[in-house]
Amino acid sequence: MSEPSTAVRKVACPACKGPSLFGPGNPWRPFCSQRCRSADLGAWASERFRVPAQAPTEDESQPPDS
């Protein structure tokens, strides 16, 4: 019987693109550090990341007649 693999996968940090350990030993995963994690949170809070959307048309904004 073989032992389970303890190798930790390395991924690119979403913020700085540097190497980041993706495993239980990295409390900031998938980020490489607290700094990168905080920078990403700040970007979301300041609305730098947005999902494109169109304003609803007049027909969509009114409830259907019942």
N, CA, C and O atoms as a Maestro MAE file, in Angstrom:
{
 s_m_m2io_version
 :::
 2.0.0
}

f_m_ct {
 s_m_title
 :::
 protein
 m_atom[264] {
  # First column is atom index #
  i_m_mmod_type
  r_m_x_coord
  r_m_y_coord
  r_m_z_coord
  i_m_residue_number
  s_m_chain_name
  s_m_pdb_residue_name
  s_m_pdb_atom_name
  i_m_atomic_number
  :::
  1 25 0.846 -1.177 0.000 1 A "MET " " N  " 7
  2 3 0.000 0.000 0.000 1 A "MET " " CA " 6
  3 2 0.891 1.239 0.000 1 A "MET " " C  " 6
  4 15 1.838 1.319 0.782 1 A "MET " " O  " 8
  5 25 0.597 2.202 -0.867 2 A "SER " " N  " 7
  6 3 1.421 3.401 -0.953 2 A "SER " " CA " 6
  7 2 0.822 4.519 -0.106 2 A "SER " " C  " 6
  8 15 -0.382 4.559 0.151 2 A "SER " " O  " 8
  9 25 1.691 5.416 0.315 3 A "GLU " " N  " 7
  10 3 1.277 6.570 1.122 3 A "GLU " " CA " 6
  11 2 0.640 7.619 0.220 3 A "GLU " " C  " 6
  12 15 1.039 7.744 -0.939 3 A "GLU " " O  " 8
  13 25 -0.342 8.381 0.715 4 A "PRO " " N  " 7
  14 3 -0.927 9.445 -0.097 4 A "PRO " " CA " 6
  15 2 0.103 10.525 -0.396 4 A "PRO " " C  " 6
  16 15 0.995 10.794 0.409 4 A "PRO " " O  " 8
  17 25 -0.033 11.129 -1.547 5 A "SER " " N  " 7
  18 3 0.893 12.171 -1.965 5 A "SER " " CA " 6
  19 2 0.710 13.415 -1.095 5 A "SER " " C  " 6
  20 15 -0.413 13.860 -0.857 5 A "SER " " O  " 8
  21 25 1.831 13.969 -0.623 6 A "THR " " N  " 7
  22 3 1.779 15.184 0.193 6 A "THR " " CA " 6
  23 2 2.269 16.398 -0.593 6 A "THR " " C  " 6
  24 15 2.488 17.465 -0.019 6 A "THR " " O  " 8
  25 25 2.439 16.238 -1.899 7 A "ALA " " N  " 7
  26 3 2.900 17.344 -2.729 7 A "ALA " " CA " 6
  27 2 1.821 18.425 -2.785 7 A "ALA " " C  " 6
  28 15 0.640 18.132 -2.971 7 A "ALA " " O  " 8
  29 25 2.241 19.658 -2.623 8 A "VAL " " N  " 7
  30 3 1.321 20.786 -2.672 8 A "VAL " " CA " 6
  31 2 1.426 21.406 -4.058 8 A "VAL " " C  " 6
  32 15 2.522 21.661 -4.557 8 A "VAL " " O  " 8
  33 25 0.287 21.640 -4.664 9 A "ARG " " N  " 7
  34 3 0.241 22.194 -6.015 9 A "ARG " " CA " 6
  35 2 0.586 23.683 -5.981 9 A "ARG " " C  " 6
  36 15 0.173 24.405 -5.073 9 A "ARG " " O  " 8
  37 25 1.342 24.132 -6.975 10 A "LYS " " N  " 7
  38 3 1.658 25.553 -7.131 10 A "LYS " " CA " 6
  39 2 0.774 26.105 -8.237 10 A "LYS " " C  " 6
  40 15 0.638 25.501 -9.301 10 A "LYS " " O  " 8
  41 25 0.170 27.265 -7.970 11 A "VAL " " N  " 7
  42 3 -0.678 27.946 -8.940 11 A "VAL " " CA " 6
  43 2 -0.199 29.390 -9.062 11 A "VAL " " C  " 6
  44 15 0.570 29.866 -8.227 11 A "VAL " " O  " 8
  45 25 -0.646 30.071 -10.083 12 A "ALA " " N  " 7
  46 3 -0.319 31.488 -10.243 12 A "ALA " " CA " 6
  47 2 -1.246 32.309 -9.355 12 A "ALA " " C  " 6
  48 15 -2.462 32.119 -9.374 12 A "ALA " " O  " 8
  49 25 -0.672 33.218 -8.581 13 A "CYS " " N  " 7
  50 3 -1.462 34.114 -7.740 13 A "CYS " " CA " 6
  51 2 -2.326 34.978 -8.649 13 A "CYS " " C  " 6
  52 15 -1.806 35.566 -9.597 13 A "CYS " " O  " 8
  53 25 -3.639 35.076 -8.390 14 A "PRO " " N  " 7
  54 3 -4.508 35.892 -9.238 14 A "PRO " " CA " 6
  55 2 -4.142 37.377 -9.248 14 A "PRO " " C  " 6
  56 15 -4.474 38.084 -10.199 14 A "PRO " " O  " 8
  57 25 -3.473 37.852 -8.219 15 A "ALA " " N  " 7
  58 3 -3.150 39.282 -8.131 15 A "ALA " " CA " 6
  59 2 -1.816 39.621 -8.787 15 A "ALA " " C  " 6
  60 15 -1.750 40.492 -9.654 15 A "ALA " " O  " 8
  61 25 -0.746 38.930 -8.370 16 A "CYS " " N  " 7
  62 3 0.593 39.290 -8.854 16 A "CYS " " CA " 6
  63 2 1.155 38.315 -9.879 16 A "CYS " " C  " 6
  64 15 2.214 38.563 -10.455 16 A "CYS " " O  " 8
  65 25 0.460 37.218 -10.108 17 A "LYS " " N  " 7
  66 3 0.857 36.159 -11.055 17 A "LYS " " CA " 6
  67 2 2.102 35.402 -10.622 17 A "LYS " " C  " 6
  68 15 2.632 34.604 -11.395 17 A "LYS " " O  " 8
  69 25 2.582 35.633 -9.400 18 A "GLY " " N  " 7
  70 3 3.719 34.890 -8.869 18 A "GLY " " CA " 6
  71 2 3.280 33.517 -8.395 18 A "GLY " " C  " 6
  72 15 2.083 33.230 -8.368 18 A "GLY " " O  " 8
  73 25 4.233 32.653 -8.018 19 A "PRO " " N  " 7
  74 3 3.871 31.315 -7.559 19 A "PRO " " CA " 6
  75 2 3.170 31.357 -6.197 19 A "PRO " " C  " 6
  76 15 3.551 32.122 -5.310 19 A "PRO " " O  " 8
  77 25 2.162 30.538 -6.056 20 A "SER " " N  " 7
  78 3 1.406 30.461 -4.807 20 A "SER " " CA " 6
  79 2 1.142 29.005 -4.497 20 A "SER " " C  " 6
  80 15 0.734 28.246 -5.376 20 A "SER " " O  " 8
  81 25 1.371 28.603 -3.247 21 A "LEU " " N  " 7
  82 3 1.095 27.233 -2.845 21 A "LEU " " CA " 6
  83 2 -0.394 27.080 -2.601 21 A "LEU " " C  " 6
  84 15 -0.987 27.841 -1.836 21 A "LEU " " O  " 8
  85 25 -1.000 26.092 -3.254 22 A "PHE " " N  " 7
  86 3 -2.431 25.858 -3.109 22 A "PHE " " CA " 6
  87 2 -2.614 24.634 -2.229 22 A "PHE " " C  " 6
  88 15 -2.731 23.508 -2.712 22 A "PHE " " O  " 8
  89 25 -2.636 24.879 -0.929 23 A "GLY " " N  " 7
  90 3 -2.793 23.791 0.023 23 A "GLY " " CA " 6
  91 2 -3.111 24.343 1.394 23 A "GLY " " C  " 6
  92 15 -3.132 25.558 1.592 23 A "GLY " " O  " 8
  93 25 -3.360 23.450 2.346 24 A "PRO " " N  " 7
  94 3 -3.754 23.883 3.688 24 A "PRO " " CA " 6
  95 2 -2.698 24.716 4.414 24 A "PRO " " C  " 6
  96 15 -3.025 25.407 5.379 24 A "PRO " " O  " 8
  97 25 -1.456 24.667 3.978 25 A "GLY " " N  " 7
  98 3 -0.403 25.457 4.607 25 A "GLY " " CA " 6
  99 2 -0.423 26.920 4.218 25 A "GLY " " C  " 6
  100 15 0.288 27.724 4.821 25 A "GLY " " O  " 8
  101 25 -1.222 27.289 3.222 26 A "ASN " " N  " 7
  102 3 -1.298 28.677 2.760 26 A "ASN " " CA " 6
  103 2 -2.676 29.234 3.121 26 A "ASN " " C  " 6
  104 15 -3.654 28.941 2.433 26 A "ASN " " O  " 8
  105 25 -2.770 30.030 4.187 27 A "PRO " " N  " 7
  106 3 -4.081 30.543 4.614 27 A "PRO " " CA " 6
  107 2 -4.691 31.558 3.642 27 A "PRO " " C  " 6
  108 15 -5.867 31.897 3.773 27 A "PRO " " O  " 8
  109 25 -3.920 32.045 2.680 28 A "TRP " " N  " 7
  110 3 -4.427 33.057 1.744 28 A "TRP " " CA " 6
  111 2 -4.765 32.462 0.381 28 A "TRP " " C  " 6
  112 15 -5.073 33.202 -0.553 28 A "TRP " " O  " 8
  113 25 -4.713 31.149 0.252 29 A "ARG " " N  " 7
  114 3 -4.910 30.537 -1.072 29 A "ARG " " CA " 6
  115 2 -6.194 30.978 -1.708 29 A "ARG " " C  " 6
  116 15 -7.198 31.083 -1.004 29 A "ARG " " O  " 8
  117 25 -6.231 31.239 -2.967 30 A "PRO " " N  " 7
  118 3 -5.219 30.991 -3.996 30 A "PRO " " CA " 6
  119 2 -4.180 32.100 -4.112 30 A "PRO " " C  " 6
  120 15 -3.330 32.046 -5.002 30 A "PRO " " O  " 8
  121 25 -4.223 33.101 -3.243 31 A "PHE " " N  " 7
  122 3 -3.256 34.198 -3.297 31 A "PHE " " CA " 6
  123 2 -1.957 33.773 -2.628 31 A "PHE " " C  " 6
  124 15 -1.935 32.828 -1.840 31 A "PHE " " O  " 8
  125 25 -0.879 34.476 -2.946 32 A "CYS " " N  " 7
  126 3 0.418 34.124 -2.378 32 A "CYS " " CA " 6
  127 2 0.654 34.775 -1.017 32 A "CYS " " C  " 6
  128 15 1.503 34.317 -0.253 32 A "CYS " " O  " 8
  129 25 -0.089 35.840 -0.708 33 A "SER " " N  " 7
  130 3 0.149 36.561 0.547 33 A "SER " " CA " 6
  131 2 -1.104 37.332 0.975 33 A "SER " " C  " 6
  132 15 -2.063 37.480 0.219 33 A "SER " " O  " 8
  133 25 -1.053 37.807 2.200 34 A "GLN " " N  " 7
  134 3 -2.139 38.650 2.716 34 A "GLN " " CA " 6
  135 2 -2.248 39.934 1.900 34 A "GLN " " C  " 6
  136 15 -3.347 40.442 1.676 34 A "GLN " " O  " 8
  137 25 -1.107 40.457 1.457 35 A "ARG " " N  " 7
  138 3 -1.094 41.696 0.659 35 A "ARG " " CA " 6
  139 2 -1.881 41.515 -0.637 35 A "ARG " " C  " 6
  140 15 -2.711 42.358 -0.977 35 A "ARG " " O  " 8
  141 25 -1.632 40.425 -1.362 36 A "CYS " " N  " 7
  142 3 -2.340 40.188 -2.622 36 A "CYS " " CA " 6
  143 2 -3.826 39.937 -2.372 36 A "CYS " " C  " 6
  144 15 -4.674 40.387 -3.143 36 A "CYS " " O  " 8
  145 25 -4.133 39.231 -1.313 37 A "ARG " " N  " 7
  146 3 -5.537 38.970 -0.988 37 A "ARG " " CA " 6
  147 2 -6.268 40.280 -0.685 37 A "ARG " " C  " 6
  148 15 -7.391 40.490 -1.144 37 A "ARG " " O  " 8
  149 25 -5.627 41.157 0.089 38 A "SER " " N  " 7
  150 3 -6.237 42.441 0.438 38 A "SER " " CA " 6
  151 2 -6.378 43.347 -0.776 38 A "SER " " C  " 6
  152 15 -7.369 44.066 -0.908 38 A "SER " " O  " 8
  153 25 -5.382 43.315 -1.668 39 A "ALA " " N  " 7
  154 3 -5.452 44.131 -2.887 39 A "ALA " " CA " 6
  155 2 -6.628 43.692 -3.747 39 A "ALA " " C  " 6
  156 15 -7.325 44.532 -4.314 39 A "ALA " " O  " 8
  157 25 -6.857 42.386 -3.850 40 A "ASP " " N  " 7
  158 3 -7.976 41.876 -4.640 40 A "ASP " " CA " 6
  159 2 -9.304 42.268 -3.999 40 A "ASP " " C  " 6
  160 15 -10.228 42.672 -4.706 40 A "ASP " " O  " 8
  161 25 -9.416 42.160 -2.695 41 A "LEU " " N  " 7
  162 3 -10.635 42.557 -1.996 41 A "LEU " " CA " 6
  163 2 -10.902 44.049 -2.193 41 A "LEU " " C  " 6
  164 15 -12.044 44.457 -2.406 41 A "LEU " " O  " 8
  165 25 -9.847 44.859 -2.122 42 A "GLY " " N  " 7
  166 3 -9.997 46.296 -2.341 42 A "GLY " " CA " 6
  167 2 -10.480 46.617 -3.748 42 A "GLY " " C  " 6
  168 15 -11.264 47.546 -3.942 42 A "GLY " " O  " 8
  169 25 -10.011 45.846 -4.737 43 A "ALA " " N  " 7
  170 3 -10.451 46.057 -6.118 43 A "ALA " " CA " 6
  171 2 -11.942 45.759 -6.248 43 A "ALA " " C  " 6
  172 15 -12.659 46.491 -6.930 43 A "ALA " " O  " 8
  173 25 -12.414 44.704 -5.608 44 A "TRP " " N  " 7
  174 3 -13.853 44.387 -5.646 44 A "TRP " " CA " 6
  175 2 -14.647 45.469 -4.920 44 A "TRP " " C  " 6
  176 15 -15.694 45.896 -5.407 44 A "TRP " " O  " 8
  177 25 -14.162 45.918 -3.763 45 A "ALA " " N  " 7
  178 3 -14.884 46.920 -2.978 45 A "ALA " " CA " 6
  179 2 -14.981 48.253 -3.707 45 A "ALA " " C  " 6
  180 15 -15.976 48.965 -3.570 45 A "ALA " " O  " 8
  181 25 -13.953 48.595 -4.483 46 A "SER " " N  " 7
  182 3 -13.983 49.864 -5.225 46 A "SER " " CA " 6
  183 2 -14.631 49.707 -6.601 46 A "SER " " C  " 6
  184 15 -14.623 50.641 -7.403 46 A "SER " " O  " 8
  185 25 -15.181 48.545 -6.868 47 A "GLU " " N  " 7
  186 3 -15.890 48.236 -8.115 47 A "GLU " " CA " 6
  187 2 -15.014 48.312 -9.352 47 A "GLU " " C  " 6
  188 15 -15.498 48.647 -10.433 47 A "GLU " " O  " 8
  189 25 -13.713 48.002 -9.208 48 A "ARG " " N  " 7
  190 3 -12.854 47.915 -10.385 48 A "ARG " " CA " 6
  191 2 -13.164 46.661 -11.188 48 A "ARG " " C  " 6
  192 15 -12.923 46.625 -12.395 48 A "ARG " " O  " 8
  193 25 -13.696 45.628 -10.533 49 A "PHE " " N  " 7
  194 3 -14.127 44.420 -11.224 49 A "PHE " " CA " 6
  195 2 -15.629 44.545 -11.422 49 A "PHE " " C  " 6
  196 15 -16.375 44.692 -10.453 49 A "PHE " " O  " 8
  197 25 -16.068 44.488 -12.650 50 A "ARG " " N  " 7
  198 3 -17.496 44.617 -12.938 50 A "ARG " " CA " 6
  199 2 -17.919 43.561 -13.941 50 A "ARG " " C  " 6
  200 15 -17.139 43.144 -14.797 50 A "ARG " " O  " 8
  201 25 -19.142 43.145 -13.821 51 A "VAL " " N  " 7
  202 3 -19.732 42.232 -14.781 51 A "VAL " " CA " 6
  203 2 -20.540 43.081 -15.750 51 A "VAL " " C  " 6
  204 15 -21.439 43.807 -15.326 51 A "VAL " " O  " 8
  205 25 -20.238 43.004 -17.047 52 A "PRO " " N  " 7
  206 3 -20.980 43.833 -17.995 52 A "PRO " " CA " 6
  207 2 -22.455 43.457 -18.020 52 A "PRO " " C  " 6
  208 15 -22.808 42.277 -18.018 52 A "PRO " " O  " 8
  209 25 -23.287 44.448 -18.042 53 A "ALA " " N  " 7
  210 3 -24.732 44.227 -18.088 53 A "ALA " " CA " 6
  211 2 -25.387 45.390 -18.811 53 A "ALA " " C  " 6
  212 15 -24.849 46.496 -18.869 53 A "ALA " " O  " 8
  213 25 -26.559 45.113 -19.360 54 A "GLN " " N  " 7
  214 3 -27.324 46.156 -20.011 54 A "GLN " " CA " 6
  215 2 -28.451 46.574 -19.087 54 A "GLN " " C  " 6
  216 15 -28.970 45.761 -18.323 54 A "GLN " " O  " 8
  217 25 -28.827 47.838 -19.156 55 A "ALA " " N  " 7
  218 3 -29.956 48.322 -18.361 55 A "ALA " " CA " 6
  219 2 -31.226 47.629 -18.847 55 A "ALA " " C  " 6
  220 15 -31.372 47.388 -20.045 55 A "ALA " " O  " 8
  221 25 -32.145 47.305 -17.941 56 A "PRO " " N  " 7
  222 3 -33.381 46.650 -18.370 56 A "PRO " " CA " 6
  223 2 -34.206 47.577 -19.258 56 A "PRO " " C  " 6
  224 15 -34.215 48.795 -19.080 56 A "PRO " " O  " 8
  225 25 -34.894 46.970 -20.212 57 A "THR " " N  " 7
  226 3 -35.764 47.759 -21.085 57 A "THR " " CA " 6
  227 2 -37.022 48.117 -20.301 57 A "THR " " C  " 6
  228 15 -37.253 47.592 -19.212 57 A "THR " " O  " 8
  229 25 -37.818 48.996 -20.848 58 A "GLU " " N  " 7
  230 3 -39.041 49.423 -20.167 58 A "GLU " " CA " 6
  231 2 -39.974 48.233 -19.924 58 A "GLU " " C  " 6
  232 15 -40.615 48.152 -18.876 58 A "GLU " " O  " 8
  233 25 -40.051 47.316 -20.885 59 A "ASP " " N  " 7
  234 3 -40.905 46.131 -20.748 59 A "ASP " " CA " 6
  235 2 -40.446 45.239 -19.595 59 A "ASP " " C  " 6
  236 15 -41.276 44.668 -18.887 59 A "ASP " " O  " 8
  237 25 -39.131 45.115 -19.402 60 A "GLU " " N  " 7
  238 3 -38.592 44.256 -18.347 60 A "GLU " " CA " 6
  239 2 -38.734 44.872 -16.965 60 A "GLU " " C  " 6
  240 15 -38.772 44.148 -15.970 60 A "GLU " " O  " 8
  241 25 -38.812 46.177 -16.884 61 A "SER " " N  " 7
  242 3 -38.835 46.842 -15.572 61 A "SER " " CA " 6
  243 2 -40.233 46.925 -14.967 61 A "SER " " C  " 6
  244 15 -40.374 47.264 -13.792 61 A "SER " " O  " 8
  245 25 -41.270 46.623 -15.750 62 A "GLN " " N  " 7
  246 3 -42.645 46.685 -15.236 62 A "GLN " " CA " 6
  247 2 -43.160 45.271 -14.980 62 A "GLN " " C  " 6
  248 15 -42.907 44.367 -15.776 62 A "GLN " " O  " 8
  249 25 -43.884 45.073 -13.868 63 A "PRO " " N  " 7
  250 3 -44.430 43.736 -13.590 63 A "PRO " " CA " 6
  251 2 -45.512 43.370 -14.600 63 A "PRO " " C  " 6
  252 15 -46.193 44.252 -15.123 63 A "PRO " " O  " 8
  253 25 -45.676 42.081 -14.880 64 A "PRO " " N  " 7
  254 3 -46.711 41.668 -15.841 64 A "PRO " " CA " 6
  255 2 -48.115 41.934 -15.287 64 A "PRO " " C  " 6
  256 15 -48.334 41.902 -14.076 64 A "PRO " " O  " 8
  257 25 -49.051 42.195 -16.188 65 A "ASP " " N  " 7
  258 3 -50.449 42.411 -15.784 65 A "ASP " " CA " 6
  259 2 -51.064 41.083 -15.377 65 A "ASP " " C  " 6
  260 15 -50.906 40.077 -16.068 65 A "ASP " " O  " 8
  261 25 -51.763 41.085 -14.254 66 A "SER " " N  " 7
  262 3 -52.394 39.847 -13.799 66 A "SER " " CA " 6
  263 2 -53.875 39.990 -13.740 66 A "SER " " C  " 6
  264 15 -54.572 39.043 -13.376 66 A "SER " " O  " 8
  :::
 }
 m_bond[263] {
  # First column is bond index #
  i_m_from
  i_m_to
  i_m_order
  :::
  1 1 2 1
  2 2 3 1
  3 3 4 2
  4 3 5 1
  5 5 6 1
  6 6 7 1
  7 7 8 2
  8 7 9 1
  9 9 10 1
  10 10 11 1
  11 11 12 2
  12 11 13 1
  13 13 14 1
  14 14 15 1
  15 15 16 2
  16 15 17 1
  17 17 18 1
  18 18 19 1
  19 19 20 2
  20 19 21 1
  21 21 22 1
  22 22 23 1
  23 23 24 2
  24 23 25 1
  25 25 26 1
  26 26 27 1
  27 27 28 2
  28 27 29 1
  29 29 30 1
  30 30 31 1
  31 31 32 2
  32 31 33 1
  33 33 34 1
  34 34 35 1
  35 35 36 2
  36 35 37 1
  37 37 38 1
  38 38 39 1
  39 39 40 2
  40 39 41 1
  41 41 42 1
  42 42 43 1
  43 43 44 2
  44 43 45 1
  45 45 46 1
  46 46 47 1
  47 47 48 2
  48 47 49 1
  49 49 50 1
  50 50 51 1
  51 51 52 2
  52 51 53 1
  53 53 54 1
  54 54 55 1
  55 55 56 2
  56 55 57 1
  57 57 58 1
  58 58 59 1
  59 59 60 2
  60 59 61 1
  61 61 62 1
  62 62 63 1
  63 63 64 2
  64 63 65 1
  65 65 66 1
  66 66 67 1
  67 67 68 2
  68 67 69 1
  69 69 70 1
  70 70 71 1
  71 71 72 2
  72 71 73 1
  73 73 74 1
  74 74 75 1
  75 75 76 2
  76 75 77 1
  77 77 78 1
  78 78 79 1
  79 79 80 2
  80 79 81 1
  81 81 82 1
  82 82 83 1
  83 83 84 2
  84 83 85 1
  85 85 86 1
  86 86 87 1
  87 87 88 2
  88 87 89 1
  89 89 90 1
  90 90 91 1
  91 91 92 2
  92 91 93 1
  93 93 94 1
  94 94 95 1
  95 95 96 2
  96 95 97 1
  97 97 98 1
  98 98 99 1
  99 99 100 2
  100 99 101 1
  101 101 102 1
  102 102 103 1
  103 103 104 2
  104 103 105 1
  105 105 106 1
  106 106 107 1
  107 107 108 2
  108 107 109 1
  109 109 110 1
  110 110 111 1
  111 111 112 2
  112 111 113 1
  113 113 114 1
  114 114 115 1
  115 115 116 2
  116 115 117 1
  117 117 118 1
  118 118 119 1
  119 119 120 2
  120 119 121 1
  121 121 122 1
  122 122 123 1
  123 123 124 2
  124 123 125 1
  125 125 126 1
  126 126 127 1
  127 127 128 2
  128 127 129 1
  129 129 130 1
  130 130 131 1
  131 131 132 2
  132 131 133 1
  133 133 134 1
  134 134 135 1
  135 135 136 2
  136 135 137 1
  137 137 138 1
  138 138 139 1
  139 139 140 2
  140 139 141 1
  141 141 142 1
  142 142 143 1
  143 143 144 2
  144 143 145 1
  145 145 146 1
  146 146 147 1
  147 147 148 2
  148 147 149 1
  149 149 150 1
  150 150 151 1
  151 151 152 2
  152 151 153 1
  153 153 154 1
  154 154 155 1
  155 155 156 2
  156 155 157 1
  157 157 158 1
  158 158 159 1
  159 159 160 2
  160 159 161 1
  161 161 162 1
  162 162 163 1
  163 163 164 2
  164 163 165 1
  165 165 166 1
  166 166 167 1
  167 167 168 2
  168 167 169 1
  169 169 170 1
  170 170 171 1
  171 171 172 2
  172 171 173 1
  173 173 174 1
  174 174 175 1
  175 175 176 2
  176 175 177 1
  177 177 178 1
  178 178 179 1
  179 179 180 2
  180 179 181 1
  181 181 182 1
  182 182 183 1
  183 183 184 2
  184 183 185 1
  185 185 186 1
  186 186 187 1
  187 187 188 2
  188 187 189 1
  189 189 190 1
  190 190 191 1
  191 191 192 2
  192 191 193 1
  193 193 194 1
  194 194 195 1
  195 195 196 2
  196 195 197 1
  197 197 198 1
  198 198 199 1
  199 199 200 2
  200 199 201 1
  201 201 202 1
  202 202 203 1
  203 203 204 2
  204 203 205 1
  205 205 206 1
  206 206 207 1
  207 207 208 2
  208 207 209 1
  209 209 210 1
  210 210 211 1
  211 211 212 2
  212 211 213 1
  213 213 214 1
  214 214 215 1
  215 215 216 2
  216 215 217 1
  217 217 218 1
  218 218 219 1
  219 219 220 2
  220 219 221 1
  221 221 222 1
  222 222 223 1
  223 223 224 2
  224 223 225 1
  225 225 226 1
  226 226 227 1
  227 227 228 2
  228 227 229 1
  229 229 230 1
  230 230 231 1
  231 231 232 2
  232 231 233 1
  233 233 234 1
  234 234 235 1
  235 235 236 2
  236 235 237 1
  237 237 238 1
  238 238 239 1
  239 239 240 2
  240 239 241 1
  241 241 242 1
  242 242 243 1
  243 243 244 2
  244 243 245 1
  245 245 246 1
  246 246 247 1
  247 247 248 2
  248 247 249 1
  249 249 250 1
  250 250 251 1
  251 251 252 2
  252 251 253 1
  253 253 254 1
  254 254 255 1
  255 255 256 2
  256 255 257 1
  257 257 258 1
  258 258 259 1
  259 259 260 2
  260 259 261 1
  261 261 262 1
  262 262 263 1
  263 263 264 2
  :::
 }
}
